[in-house]
């Protein structure tokens, strides 16, 4: 098959969205398919363009077997609504234009959010006579409304109409968690075209890494008990409760909380660090995805928090799989599907979302019980390798696409 992905975020950009599509594209190419990706000029999370992308409308690149068309985007730090809209709409326009010049393809997969990428996929698929698969990683605009990112009621109504239209027009809808299915069915009336293509992890790349000791030495973490959070420091994560937990444990001189990544809340978190003199909370900039296995392996415990909101009962953060496959025990501050998974895998300790006391208590339990850390970490790795390897997930996606494109050919 000839497969086109349209995605706002792609390697070398960091984050769950980039990792998901980068890995799936590579795996599909390894299965013998011709894979092309249309993605923005890399700029996330810094909001800055490298010099090779400045003053250009597009640029073709190769990443192993992948053909990548980078297209123009108005970059920003995504600090306010209008800057984010400029970013999203500029990519929507440039990716539609770019999609018209990509060599022939059988199917286009557009991943959302941003929701505008779904519109790109629909338009390009319609104009090029290809099937359209809408990959839903988060329910937008619902999540944006809950988090206060989308407040204008007219913009909200427009986004909801666009969402429903994309559900109706898609030939297939893929979702990352089972809980999205019922909500999409209710909003679209579509019941027979939704498939689960979950998040996962490359179990051959994310392994316990012997280079972890080098990172401990680099950041003066030798002989420390490291509690790691990595990823987006955003509105959804509820990281101030983690800071409160760190403050309550300040008398434990060898417990360090390590935050790796960027996000809209990072400046406020840093202010809290200085205001409360939390000298054993360490903040690092976002790291290349290739470095994360050794950073995770450097930690003793990993945190997976989200705010206390029913919206997140369906969440399965991709970082959870990366932590587990590296053999690290999880402190999970989410209710719903993620909690069910962690309990089934026996891979961590679930606590109440945004409850600093429970987070601190779980940290202390794992701090004092080394054998428990080892058991939970081993359980997590075994569980993910068996059920959530990216290779297995890509094979499931391949089956979906083969069936879809096969029916397409029989209709001609």
SULPE-V570297 format. One record per helix or strand of 3 or more residues. SS is the DSSP state (H for helix, E for strand). FROM is the first residue (numbers start at 1). TO is the last residue. Records with the same first field share a line. If there is no record, write none. Layout:
BEGIN
SS->FROM-TO, FROM-TO
END
This chain:
BEGIN
E->2-7, 34-40, 58-63, 66-71, 107-112, 131-136, 172-175, 194-196, 225-230, 255-260, 281-284, 301-305, 329-333, 348-350
H->16-30, 51-53, 81-99, 115-128, 142-146, 153-169, 179-188, 212-218, 239-248, 266-275, 289-298, 310-314, 318-325, 337-345, 356-368, 370-387, 390-411
END
